């Protein structure tokens, strides 16, 4: 990679921006200011025109910072070049040469590919050196071999004669200091043994309980990840996350178990159990929150571009979400962790047909006393830069 490559990439970013602005009107003309819904629409256009995709994380890494200090992978460079009307990254650079610049085909190689090539060349160089170095042969004169063997045998005999064989009186030494010298080792061994026995004894008193969860209205498994907080007296709560469809297993010797159970689309529930005569397995019903269920359903519902269905979807969301609702989009990258949207931007996002909506998932919802949704936290799962 050269400094000229970085300058070419800055040119490419401007061409990408110009290409998108030919057909769309984002929140800002400057591509470095795009976020949220603008990025989603750009990803959709990229998939349509170049048959590939770049992740949200890559967009923030390479388009939010200018100038960049590191080039993207060659596949991303080729994809963006195709989007702007060129066959490849090499062809783009070829049409944007700086004064006095000499372009070579191998400049398309990434840093990783160059490093691999250097290692390969180094291996070939070492192999060549080993082949040119004199090799050991089996043509050693017989008399030299016999002489070496004779010398080795003599050395072994001499060493054996130097060994001192102890007498019977020397082999039986007094052991009266053994206990004194090893008292700490013995004490440690006893302590470990006692601790192990006590620990094993404590395990014998533990009893395992299994709690499974079902949708009270539908009789099916809960569709959300559950957050279960176990409350113990004079201790900090312990939080467990249970995947949809999984049961919660908990081992304890306590007589009482108190749990707080939360899930995005279900009503909050507190469970208290006396474990003295409680069953070891139990099915717990969670009451679905109809408003939250409805908002989630209309958010991810695929209208297939049907104008009537999109109109109905928008109307339903208008009724379910408060005008003052605070809505957060959570990102996977550290550059831009969260973005705030208002009600209308959120409705526009989820009523615009894009493939990104297939990856939308609601993390949390809150509502007021009238049932209106006043808070939504959601994310759209990232996708890799792979051709589709």
C-alpha positions as CSV (number, residue, x, y, z in Angstrom):
1,X,0.0,0.0,0.0
2,X,1.3,3.5,-0.9
3,X,0.2,7.0,0.0
4,X,-1.2,7.3,-3.5
5,X,-3.5,4.3,-2.8
6,X,-5.0,6.2,0.1
7,X,-5.5,9.3,-2.1
8,X,-7.2,7.0,-4.7
9,X,-9.5,5.7,-2.0
10,X,-10.6,9.2,-1.1
11,X,-11.4,9.7,-4.8
12,X,-13.4,6.5,-4.8
13,X,-15.4,7.6,-1.7
14,X,-16.4,10.9,-3.5
15,X,-17.4,8.9,-6.6
16,X,-19.5,6.5,-4.4
17,X,-21.2,9.6,-2.9
18,X,-21.9,11.1,-6.3
19,X,-23.3,7.8,-7.6
20,X,-25.8,7.5,-4.8
21,X,-26.8,11.2,-5.0
22,X,-27.9,10.7,-8.6
23,X,-31.0,8.8,-7.5
24,X,-31.4,9.4,-3.7
25,X,-31.7,12.3,-1.3
26,X,-30.1,11.4,2.0
27,X,-30.2,13.5,5.2
28,X,-26.9,15.0,4.2
29,X,-25.1,15.2,0.9
30,X,-21.8,14.5,2.7
31,X,-21.4,10.7,2.9
32,X,-19.4,11.0,6.2
33,X,-22.6,12.4,7.9
34,X,-24.8,9.5,6.9
35,X,-26.2,7.3,9.6
36,X,-29.0,5.0,10.4
37,X,-31.6,4.9,7.6
38,X,-29.2,6.5,5.1
39,X,-26.7,3.7,5.5
40,X,-29.4,1.1,5.2
41,X,-30.7,2.6,1.9
42,X,-27.1,2.9,0.6
43,X,-26.4,-0.8,1.5
44,X,-29.6,-1.7,-0.4
45,X,-28.5,0.2,-3.5
46,X,-25.0,-1.4,-3.3
47,X,-26.6,-4.8,-3.2
48,X,-28.8,-4.0,-6.2
49,X,-26.1,-2.4,-8.4
50,X,-22.9,-4.3,-7.4
51,X,-24.3,-7.6,-6.1
52,X,-22.5,-7.2,-2.8
53,X,-22.6,-5.6,0.6
54,X,-20.4,-3.8,3.2
55,X,-21.2,-4.1,6.8
56,X,-22.3,-1.1,9.0
57,X,-19.0,-1.4,10.9
58,X,-17.0,-1.1,7.7
59,X,-19.0,1.9,6.7
60,X,-18.2,3.7,9.9
61,X,-14.6,2.7,9.8
62,X,-13.9,3.9,6.2
63,X,-16.5,6.5,5.4
64,X,-16.9,8.3,8.7
65,X,-13.1,9.1,8.9
66,X,-11.3,11.2,6.3
67,X,-8.6,10.8,5.3
68,X,-8.2,7.1,6.3
69,X,-4.9,5.7,7.3
70,X,-5.6,2.1,6.2
71,X,-7.1,0.7,3.0
72,X,-10.1,-1.7,3.1
73,X,-9.7,-5.2,1.8
74,X,-9.4,-5.6,-1.9
75,X,-12.8,-7.2,-2.2
76,X,-14.4,-4.1,-0.7
77,X,-12.4,-1.9,-3.0
78,X,-13.5,-3.9,-6.0
79,X,-17.1,-3.8,-4.9
80,X,-17.2,0.0,-4.5
81,X,-15.4,0.4,-7.8
82,X,-18.0,-1.7,-9.6
83,X,-20.7,0.4,-7.9
84,X,-19.2,3.6,-9.4
85,X,-19.1,2.0,-12.9
86,X,-15.6,0.4,-13.1
87,X,-14.6,-3.2,-13.5
88,X,-12.3,-3.3,-10.5
89,X,-10.2,-1.2,-8.1
90,X,-7.3,-1.5,-10.6
91,X,-9.4,0.0,-13.4
92,X,-10.6,2.8,-11.1
93,X,-7.0,3.8,-10.3
94,X,-6.0,3.4,-13.9
95,X,-8.6,6.1,-14.8
96,X,-7.5,8.4,-12.0
97,X,-3.7,8.5,-12.3
98,X,-1.8,11.3,-10.6
99,X,0.9,13.1,-12.5
100,X,4.0,10.9,-12.8
101,X,2.2,7.9,-11.3
102,X,3.2,4.4,-12.6
103,X,0.5,1.9,-12.0
104,X,1.3,-1.8,-11.6
105,X,-1.2,-4.7,-11.5
106,X,0.3,-6.1,-8.4
107,X,-0.7,-2.9,-6.5
108,X,-4.1,-4.6,-6.1
109,X,-2.5,-6.9,-3.5
110,X,-3.6,-6.4,0.1
111,X,-1.2,-6.0,3.0
112,X,-2.0,-9.6,4.1
113,X,-1.3,-10.9,0.6
114,X,2.0,-9.1,0.4
115,X,3.0,-10.5,3.8
116,X,2.1,-14.1,2.7
117,X,4.1,-13.6,-0.5
118,X,7.2,-12.4,1.5
119,X,6.9,-15.5,3.8
120,X,6.7,-17.7,0.7
121,X,9.8,-16.1,-0.9
122,X,11.7,-16.5,2.4
123,X,10.8,-20.2,2.6
124,X,12.0,-20.7,-1.0
125,X,15.2,-18.9,-0.3
126,X,15.9,-21.1,2.8
127,X,15.1,-24.2,0.7
128,X,17.6,-23.1,-2.0
129,X,20.3,-22.6,0.6
130,X,19.8,-26.0,2.1
131,X,20.1,-27.7,-1.3
132,X,23.3,-25.9,-2.1
133,X,25.0,-26.8,1.2
134,X,27.2,-29.9,1.3
135,X,25.4,-33.1,2.3
136,X,26.6,-35.8,4.6
137,X,27.4,-39.0,2.9
138,X,27.8,-42.6,4.0
139,X,31.3,-42.9,2.4
140,X,33.2,-42.6,5.7
141,X,36.1,-45.0,5.8
142,X,35.5,-48.2,7.7
143,X,38.5,-47.8,9.9
144,X,37.3,-44.4,11.1
145,X,33.9,-45.9,12.0
146,X,35.5,-48.7,14.0
147,X,37.8,-46.3,15.8
148,X,34.9,-44.1,16.8
149,X,33.0,-47.1,18.1
150,X,36.0,-48.3,20.1
151,X,36.4,-44.9,21.7
152,X,32.7,-44.8,22.6
153,X,32.9,-48.2,24.2
154,X,36.0,-47.2,26.2
155,X,34.2,-44.1,27.5
156,X,31.3,-46.2,28.7
157,X,33.6,-48.7,30.5
158,X,35.5,-45.9,32.2
159,X,32.4,-44.2,33.4
160,X,31.1,-47.5,34.8
161,X,34.3,-48.1,36.8
162,X,34.0,-44.7,38.3
163,X,30.5,-45.4,39.8
164,X,30.6,-46.1,43.5
165,X,28.4,-49.0,44.6
166,X,27.1,-48.2,48.1
167,X,27.5,-50.8,50.8
168,X,24.6,-52.3,52.8
169,X,25.3,-50.0,55.7
170,X,25.2,-46.9,53.5
171,X,21.8,-47.8,51.9
172,X,20.0,-48.0,55.2
173,X,20.2,-44.4,56.6
174,X,18.3,-43.2,59.6
175,X,14.9,-41.7,58.9
176,X,14.2,-40.0,62.2
177,X,14.2,-36.5,60.5
178,X,11.7,-37.4,57.8
179,X,8.6,-36.2,59.7
180,X,10.2,-33.0,60.8
181,X,11.4,-32.2,57.2
182,X,8.0,-33.0,55.6
183,X,5.6,-31.6,58.3
184,X,4.4,-28.7,56.1
185,X,3.7,-31.0,53.1
186,X,1.8,-33.4,55.4
187,X,-0.2,-30.6,56.9
188,X,-1.1,-29.2,53.5
189,X,-2.2,-32.6,52.2
190,X,-4.5,-33.1,55.3
191,X,-6.0,-29.6,54.8
192,X,-6.7,-30.3,51.1
193,X,-8.3,-33.6,52.0
194,X,-10.5,-32.1,54.7
195,X,-11.5,-29.2,52.4
196,X,-12.4,-31.7,49.6
197,X,-14.5,-33.8,52.0
198,X,-16.4,-30.7,53.2
199,X,-16.9,-29.5,49.7
200,X,-18.3,-32.8,48.6
201,X,-20.5,-32.9,51.6
202,X,-21.8,-29.4,50.7
203,X,-22.6,-30.6,47.1
204,X,-24.7,-33.4,48.6
205,X,-27.1,-30.9,50.0
206,X,-27.5,-29.0,46.7
207,X,-30.7,-29.7,44.8
208,X,-31.4,-28.8,41.2
209,X,-34.6,-27.1,40.1
210,X,-35.7,-26.7,36.5
211,X,-38.1,-24.0,35.3
212,X,-39.5,-23.8,31.7
213,X,-41.5,-21.0,30.3
214,X,-44.5,-20.8,28.0
215,X,-46.6,-18.1,26.4
216,X,-49.8,-18.0,28.4
217,X,-52.0,-17.1,25.5
218,X,-50.5,-19.4,22.8
219,X,-49.3,-22.3,24.8
220,X,-46.0,-22.1,22.9
221,X,-42.4,-21.4,24.0
222,X,-41.5,-17.9,24.8
223,X,-40.2,-16.1,21.7
224,X,-37.7,-13.8,23.5
225,X,-34.5,-14.1,25.4
226,X,-35.3,-14.1,29.1
227,X,-33.5,-12.2,31.8
228,X,-33.8,-14.0,35.1
229,X,-32.6,-12.2,38.2
230,X,-32.2,-14.4,41.3
231,X,-32.6,-12.4,44.5
232,X,-30.8,-13.7,47.6
233,X,-31.0,-12.0,51.0
234,X,-27.9,-9.9,51.9
235,X,-26.4,-10.6,48.5
236,X,-26.2,-8.9,45.1
237,X,-28.7,-10.3,42.6
238,X,-27.4,-12.8,40.1
239,X,-28.5,-12.3,36.4
240,X,-29.0,-15.2,34.0
241,X,-29.9,-15.0,30.3
242,X,-32.0,-17.8,28.9
243,X,-32.3,-18.4,25.1
244,X,-35.8,-18.7,23.6
245,X,-37.1,-22.3,24.2
246,X,-34.5,-23.1,26.8
247,X,-35.3,-23.9,30.5
248,X,-33.6,-22.4,33.5
249,X,-31.7,-24.8,35.8
250,X,-30.7,-23.7,39.2
251,X,-29.0,-25.6,42.0
252,X,-29.3,-24.4,45.6
253,X,-29.6,-25.6,49.2
254,X,-31.7,-22.6,50.2
255,X,-35.3,-23.1,51.4
256,X,-36.6,-20.1,49.4
257,X,-36.1,-19.0,45.8
258,X,-37.1,-15.5,44.5
259,X,-36.8,-14.7,40.8
260,X,-37.6,-11.6,38.7
261,X,-38.3,-12.5,35.1
262,X,-38.2,-10.1,32.2
263,X,-38.7,-10.4,28.4
264,X,-39.2,-7.7,25.8
265,X,-42.7,-8.7,24.7
266,X,-44.0,-10.1,28.0
267,X,-45.2,-8.6,31.3
268,X,-42.8,-8.4,34.2
269,X,-43.1,-11.3,36.6
270,X,-41.8,-11.9,40.1
271,X,-41.7,-15.6,41.4
272,X,-41.3,-16.6,45.0
273,X,-41.1,-20.3,45.9
274,X,-40.8,-22.2,49.1
275,X,-38.5,-25.1,48.1
276,X,-39.1,-27.4,51.1
277,X,-41.9,-29.2,49.3
278,X,-41.6,-27.7,45.8
279,X,-41.4,-29.9,42.7
280,X,-38.0,-30.0,41.0
281,X,-39.6,-29.2,37.6
282,X,-42.1,-26.5,36.9
283,X,-43.7,-24.8,33.9
284,X,-44.2,-21.0,34.3
285,X,-46.6,-19.1,32.1
286,X,-45.6,-15.6,30.9
287,X,-48.4,-13.2,30.0
288,X,-47.7,-11.5,26.6
289,X,-47.9,-7.8,26.4
290,X,-50.3,-7.2,23.5
291,X,-49.1,-3.7,22.7
292,X,-45.5,-4.7,22.5
293,X,-46.3,-7.8,20.5
294,X,-48.2,-5.6,18.0
295,X,-45.5,-3.1,17.6
296,X,-42.9,-5.8,17.0
297,X,-45.2,-7.6,14.5
298,X,-45.8,-4.5,12.5
299,X,-42.2,-3.5,12.7
300,X,-40.9,-6.7,11.1
301,X,-43.9,-7.6,9.0
302,X,-43.0,-7.9,5.3
303,X,-45.5,-6.0,3.1
304,X,-43.6,-7.0,-0.1
305,X,-43.9,-3.4,-1.4
306,X,-47.7,-3.6,-1.5
307,X,-48.9,0.0,-1.1
308,X,-52.1,-0.9,0.7
309,X,-50.3,-3.2,3.2
310,X,-47.6,-0.5,3.8
311,X,-50.3,2.1,4.4
312,X,-52.0,-0.3,6.9
313,X,-48.7,-1.0,8.6
314,X,-47.9,2.7,9.0
315,X,-51.3,3.4,10.4
316,X,-51.1,0.6,13.0
317,X,-47.7,1.9,14.2
318,X,-49.0,5.5,14.3
319,X,-51.7,4.3,16.7
320,X,-49.5,2.1,18.9
321,X,-46.5,4.4,19.4
322,X,-46.6,7.6,21.4
323,X,-45.8,10.9,19.6
324,X,-43.1,11.6,22.3
325,X,-41.6,8.1,22.1
326,X,-37.8,7.8,22.5
327,X,-36.4,5.2,20.1
328,X,-32.8,3.9,20.0
329,X,-31.0,2.0,17.4
330,X,-28.0,0.1,18.8
331,X,-25.0,-0.6,16.6
332,X,-22.4,-3.4,16.8
333,X,-19.4,-1.1,16.4
334,X,-17.6,1.0,19.0
335,X,-17.3,4.0,16.6
336,X,-21.0,4.8,16.8
337,X,-22.8,2.8,19.6
338,X,-26.3,4.2,19.6
339,X,-28.5,6.6,17.6
340,X,-31.8,8.3,18.6
341,X,-34.8,8.4,16.2
342,X,-38.1,10.0,16.5
343,X,-41.4,8.3,15.9
344,X,-41.7,9.3,12.2
345,X,-38.2,8.2,11.3
346,X,-38.7,4.9,12.9
347,X,-42.0,4.3,11.1
348,X,-40.3,5.4,7.8
349,X,-37.5,2.9,8.4
350,X,-39.7,-0.1,9.1
351,X,-42.2,0.7,6.3
352,X,-39.5,1.0,3.6
353,X,-39.0,-2.3,1.9
354,X,-35.3,-3.3,2.4
355,X,-33.6,-6.6,3.0
356,X,-32.0,-5.1,6.1
357,X,-35.4,-5.3,7.9
358,X,-35.0,-9.1,8.0
359,X,-32.2,-8.6,10.5
360,X,-34.2,-6.2,12.7
361,X,-34.7,-7.3,16.3
362,X,-36.3,-5.4,19.2
363,X,-34.2,-5.5,22.4
364,X,-36.6,-3.7,24.8
365,X,-39.9,-1.8,24.8
366,X,-41.7,0.3,27.5
367,X,-45.2,1.7,27.5
368,X,-47.1,4.2,29.6
369,X,-50.3,3.6,31.6
370,X,-52.5,4.1,28.5
371,X,-50.7,1.3,26.6
372,X,-48.8,3.6,24.3
373,X,-45.2,2.6,23.5
374,X,-42.9,5.3,24.9
375,X,-39.6,3.6,24.4
376,X,-38.1,1.2,21.8
377,X,-34.6,-0.1,21.7
378,X,-33.7,-2.2,18.6
379,X,-30.8,-3.3,16.4
380,X,-30.2,-4.5,12.9
381,X,-27.7,-7.3,12.8
382,X,-24.6,-6.6,10.7
383,X,-23.7,-8.5,7.6
384,X,-20.2,-9.2,6.2
385,X,-18.8,-7.9,2.9
386,X,-19.9,-11.0,0.8
387,X,-21.3,-11.1,-2.6
388,X,-24.9,-12.2,-2.5
